[in-house]
Amino acid sequence: MKPIPSTAEILLFKMLERPVCKKWIDWAYDMLVAGFETENLVMLAGETEPYNQFEVQSLADKVLNELNLTWDDREQVYKNYVCYLVSAVLDGKLKAVNVLCIIKDVYLDNDLEPYHQDFSLLYWAYNDLTYSDQQWYWDGATRENIETIIKDYFMEWKAKCE
């Protein structure tokens, strides 16, 4: 059985040592619905706010170990996360500009590979074009074509995910 798509986000959160939040709880519940079941997964899905980070972090570690989910390959975890977000945009679940901003922030905060920089450049080009006719981040991008450029870039990335 294959983990649900949002597992990519959870593994990135774990890799970046982010605190357990409601997204973890929702993920645990969705994993149960998808047919995964361990005692610790059930316990994690039942957690409510406010979270005792010491307890929920330990519980989350147990769940990830039980499900044999790893986050040790930094580039692969990041790529899977980007693929998850890009798919959500192409499926109409998220807005492209919001995803560009998320990926930009992760890229800038974590000193990732240069090829991830294009998401940041597209974000800044889009941002500049919302209030100006000029942008200096993406060659050839204008107000008229920036959304098409972003969609095409996302489709290119989606092809790398399969």
C-alpha positions as CSV (number, residue, x, y, z in Angstrom):
1,M,0.0,0.0,0.0
2,K,1.3,3.5,-0.9
3,P,1.1,6.4,1.6
4,I,-1.2,9.2,0.8
5,P,0.2,12.2,-1.2
6,S,0.3,14.5,1.8
7,T,3.0,12.2,3.3
8,A,5.5,14.3,1.3
9,E,4.6,17.3,3.3
10,I,4.8,15.5,6.6
11,L,8.3,14.1,5.8
12,L,9.5,17.6,4.8
13,F,8.1,19.0,8.1
14,K,10.0,16.2,9.9
15,M,13.2,16.8,8.0
16,L,13.0,20.5,8.8
17,E,12.2,19.8,12.4
18,R,9.0,21.7,12.4
19,P,6.6,21.3,15.3
20,V,3.7,18.9,15.0
21,C,0.6,20.8,14.0
22,K,-2.9,20.1,12.9
23,K,-1.6,19.0,9.4
24,W,0.1,16.1,11.1
25,I,-3.2,15.1,12.8
26,D,-5.1,15.4,9.6
27,W,-2.5,13.3,7.8
28,A,-2.7,10.6,10.5
29,Y,-6.5,10.5,10.1
30,D,-6.3,10.4,6.3
31,M,-3.7,7.6,6.6
32,L,-6.2,5.6,8.7
33,V,-8.9,6.2,6.2
34,A,-6.6,5.0,3.4
35,G,-6.2,1.7,5.3
36,F,-3.0,2.1,7.3
37,E,-3.4,1.2,10.9
38,T,-1.0,1.1,13.8
39,E,-1.7,1.9,17.5
40,N,0.5,5.0,17.4
41,L,-1.1,6.2,14.2
42,V,-4.6,6.0,15.8
43,M,-3.2,7.9,18.8
44,L,-1.7,10.6,16.7
45,A,-5.0,11.0,14.7
46,G,-6.8,11.5,18.0
47,E,-4.6,14.3,19.3
48,T,-6.2,17.7,20.0
49,E,-4.8,21.1,20.6
50,P,-2.9,22.4,22.5
51,Y,-0.3,19.9,21.5
52,N,2.4,18.8,24.0
53,Q,5.3,18.9,21.5
54,F,7.4,16.5,23.6
55,E,4.7,13.9,23.5
56,V,3.4,14.4,19.9
57,Q,7.0,14.5,18.5
58,S,7.7,11.2,20.1
59,L,4.4,9.8,18.9
60,A,5.1,11.1,15.3
61,D,8.6,9.5,15.3
62,K,7.0,6.1,16.3
63,V,4.4,6.4,13.5
64,L,7.0,7.2,10.9
65,N,9.2,4.3,12.0
66,E,6.2,1.9,12.1
67,L,5.3,2.9,8.5
68,N,8.9,2.8,7.4
69,L,8.8,6.4,6.2
70,T,12.2,8.1,6.1
71,W,13.4,11.6,5.5
72,D,17.1,11.1,5.3
73,D,17.5,11.9,1.6
74,R,17.1,15.7,1.8
75,E,16.8,16.3,-2.0
76,Q,14.3,13.5,-2.5
77,V,12.1,14.7,0.4
78,Y,12.1,18.2,-1.1
79,K,11.4,16.9,-4.6
80,N,8.5,14.8,-3.4
81,Y,7.1,17.9,-1.5
82,V,7.4,20.1,-4.6
83,C,5.7,17.3,-6.7
84,Y,2.9,17.2,-4.1
85,L,2.4,20.9,-4.2
86,V,2.6,21.1,-8.0
87,S,0.0,18.3,-8.3
88,A,-2.3,20.2,-6.0
89,V,-2.1,23.3,-8.2
90,L,-2.6,21.4,-11.4
91,D,-5.6,19.6,-9.8
92,G,-7.1,23.0,-8.8
93,K,-6.7,22.4,-5.0
94,L,-4.2,25.2,-4.4
95,K,-3.4,28.5,-6.1
96,A,-0.1,28.7,-8.1
97,V,1.1,31.9,-6.5
98,N,0.6,30.5,-3.0
99,V,2.6,27.4,-3.9
100,L,5.3,29.5,-5.4
101,C,5.5,31.4,-2.1
102,I,5.7,28.3,0.0
103,I,8.4,26.7,-2.2
104,K,10.3,30.0,-2.3
105,D,10.3,30.2,1.5
106,V,11.5,26.6,1.9
107,Y,14.2,27.2,-0.7
108,L,15.5,30.4,0.9
109,D,15.3,29.0,4.5
110,N,17.1,25.8,3.7
111,D,19.9,26.6,1.2
112,L,18.7,24.1,-1.4
113,E,20.0,23.3,-4.8
114,P,20.1,26.1,-7.4
115,Y,17.6,24.5,-9.7
116,H,14.9,25.0,-7.0
117,Q,15.5,28.8,-7.3
118,D,13.2,29.0,-10.3
119,F,10.2,28.8,-8.1
120,S,11.5,31.9,-6.2
121,L,12.2,33.7,-9.5
122,L,8.7,33.0,-10.8
123,Y,7.2,34.1,-7.5
124,W,9.0,37.4,-7.6
125,A,8.3,37.9,-11.3
126,Y,4.5,37.3,-10.6
127,N,4.6,39.6,-7.6
128,D,6.3,42.4,-9.5
129,L,3.8,42.1,-12.3
130,T,0.9,42.5,-10.0
131,Y,1.8,46.2,-9.5
132,S,4.2,47.0,-12.3
133,D,4.7,46.4,-16.0
134,Q,8.3,45.5,-15.4
135,Q,10.0,42.5,-13.7
136,W,13.6,41.4,-13.8
137,Y,13.3,37.8,-12.6
138,W,12.0,35.7,-15.5
139,D,13.1,36.5,-19.1
140,G,10.1,37.3,-21.3
141,A,7.5,37.2,-18.5
142,T,4.8,39.9,-18.8
143,R,1.5,40.5,-17.2
144,E,-0.2,38.9,-20.2
145,N,1.8,35.6,-20.1
146,I,3.1,35.1,-16.5
147,E,0.2,32.7,-15.5
148,T,0.8,30.6,-18.6
149,I,4.6,30.5,-17.9
150,I,3.9,29.4,-14.3
151,K,1.4,26.7,-15.4
152,D,3.9,25.4,-18.1
153,Y,6.7,25.3,-15.5
154,F,4.5,23.4,-13.1
155,M,3.6,21.0,-15.9
156,E,7.3,20.5,-16.6
157,W,7.9,19.7,-13.0
158,K,5.0,17.3,-12.8
159,A,6.6,15.3,-15.6
160,K,9.8,15.0,-13.4
161,C,7.6,13.5,-10.7
162,E,6.5,10.4,-12.5
